[in-house]
Amino acid sequence: MKILGLESSCDDTGVAVFDSDRGLLAHRLASQTIHSEFGGVVPELAARDHIRVLMPLVDRVLIDAGLEGQSPDGVAYTRGPGLAGALLVGASVGRSLALGWQIPAVGIHHMEGHLLAPMLEAEPPDYPFVALLVSGGHTLLVDVKGPGRYQILGTTRDDAVGEAFDKTAKLLGLGYPGGPAVARHAASGHPGRFHFPRPMMDRPGLDFSFSGLKTHTLTTVNQCIDADGPLNAQTVCDIARAFEQAAVDTLSGKSTRALKQTGYARLVVAGGVGANTRLRAVLGDAVAKHGFTVFYPRPEFCTDNGAMIAYAGYLRIAAGQHSQDSSFEVKARWSLEDLPAVML
C-alpha cells in the first residue's frame, strides 16, 4: 500500500510517499523563509506559500517514488492542530487528489505524526513508550500504549518550549527561527556565568511552564545592558547557554520522572526541539543512568515533514479509518486523546 502524505500545518510544506512493503519511497520539504523578517510566522503568508509550492512538490515526489502517471493507494493530510489557513490548503488538495484518483483519504493529527516518526527508522521502538513532543507550538509528555491509544501525562501551562526558544532568540537579536540560532550561540557560551531557574522541577507532576524562563531571560538581558551597555557577542552566547541548559534540564528531568511514573523503559523524543544536540546529550546521560532507552527520528524528520503524515496515514487507512467523500474540516486545536485507537 502506497500512501501520499501532505504536511501543511505551519510554515513547512512537506510531501512524501510511504510504501507498506518497502518503507519510505520519497520525500521533499519546502521551508518558508519569508517569516524571518517578521520574527515569527505570519499565518496569511504561510497559507499563500503552501498554495504556491504544494502541487509542484507533489508532482516531484510522485516522480521520485516511481509513481509518475500513477495514483497512490491513499492520501493522508494534516488535519490539525495548526494554522487554520495553512491546514485548509493541505486538506483541500489532499481531498481533491483523493476524489480525482478515487482513493481513500484521511486527516492526520500533526502530533501523532511526530510521535510516530521514529517508526520510520531501521530500529523503531516497541510499544508502550513515553513520548516527549517538543516543538514551536507544543510541549507534551504522552503515554503511548499503541497507535491512537494516547494519554497526556503533562503539558505546558503557557509557552511551548520551542516558542520560548524563539522569544529568547528575539531578545538576544538572533532572528527567526530561534531554536537553531540559540543552540549555535549557546555552543560558544561559558557555563556558569548565568544560572537560570528550572521551572516546576521543585514540585510534583509532569506539567511544564516556560513563560517564567522567558521572563528571566528578559531580566538578565536588561541587567546586562544597564551594567555594561549593549550586549557584546560573548554575553549573548553566555545567556543563550544558560537558557538552553535550563530548558534542556527541565525537559530531561520531567521525561525521566514520566518514565519512572509509568514504569516504561522507552522514551521517544520528537518535534523540532528534539534535534537540539544538548537535549540529546543530557537525555542520553539521564536515561542511561536509569537503564532507559531513548529513540529519535532522524534530524530531518524532527521538524515538520510529509513522511510522518504518510506513515500515520498508512496505519489509519489500513485500519479502515478513512473517507472517500469530498467533505472535510480542519481543527486548529485538537487533543491527541480524542483520536480513535488503531488495531495492529
Secondary structure, 3 states (H helix, E strand, C coil): CEEEEEECCCCEEEEEEEECCCEEEEEEEEECCHHHHHCCCCHHHHHHHHHHHHHHHHHHHHHHCCCCCCCCCEEEEEEECCCHHHHHHHHHHHHHHHHHHCCCEEEEEHHHHHHHHHHHCCCCCCCCEEEEEECCCCEEEEEEEECCEEEEEEEECCCCHHHHHHHHHHHCCCCCCHHHHHHHHHCCCCCCCCCCCCCCCCCCCCCECCHHHHHHHHHHHHHHHHHHCCCCHHHHHHHHHHHHHHHHHHHHHHHHHHHHHHCCCEEEEECHHHHCHHHHHHHHHHHHHHCCEEECCCHHHCCCCHHHHHHHHHHHHHCCCCECCCCCCCCCCCCHHHCCCCCC
